[in-house]
Amino acid sequence: MFLALDISGADKVKIAQWREQYLSLPFRAIDKQNFHVTLAFLGFVNKDQQANLEKLISQQHNLIQQQLKSLVEETKTLTLLLSKVGYFKTAQVLHLMPMVCPDWLIYLNKTLVELSFNCDISIENNGYQPHLSLYRKAKYSLSNTNKTLEKTTFKQPLSITSFSLYHSYSSEIGVRYEPVKTWKINH
């Protein structure tokens, strides 16, 4: 299981079109329906831990919304610009990431990690790196291709209105992510 920012259907289409046009690579493309920005990877979570986490987040939901609202007072909306292409070598994942992680996203990650710990869910903390995965089984980073970074810049800010607790399912056609519980984060 994992907690992640939800990406709107329209934004998923834009990212997929951009990937096809500017970053078409011979790796396993992640289905656009699975696009998300991970907040915290939880791993295996038993039913009690899941129920406790859902309850705790729901209890803190209004406070989270208020805090997020104060962090984006000028713009009034939560937006995320994923304008840099990154590569996780060990996981072999090519992804989009922000040049700078906004304060509201740092706050949300920290809060959800703390709530997870309160539910006895241990999370490996290697420093938060927000990202949206584009390709799996990527054998090399963009520095090994003739693609220029100018062309591979996604310039569309994503409008974030909710986050969810997701369950991951494996099937014959690949991995599928399904939201178990969703919390709105815009008023």
Buried (B, 14 or more C-beta within 10 A) or exposed (E): BBBBBBBBEEBBEBBBEBBEEBBEBEBEBBBBEBBBBBBBEBEEBEEEBBEBBBEBBEEBEEEBBEBBBEBBEEEEEBEBBBBBBBBBEEEBBBBBBBEEBBEBBEBBBEBBBEBBEEBEBEBEEEEBEBBBBBBBEBEEBBEEEEBEEEEBBBEBBBBBBBBBBBBEEEEEEEEBBEBEBEBEBBE
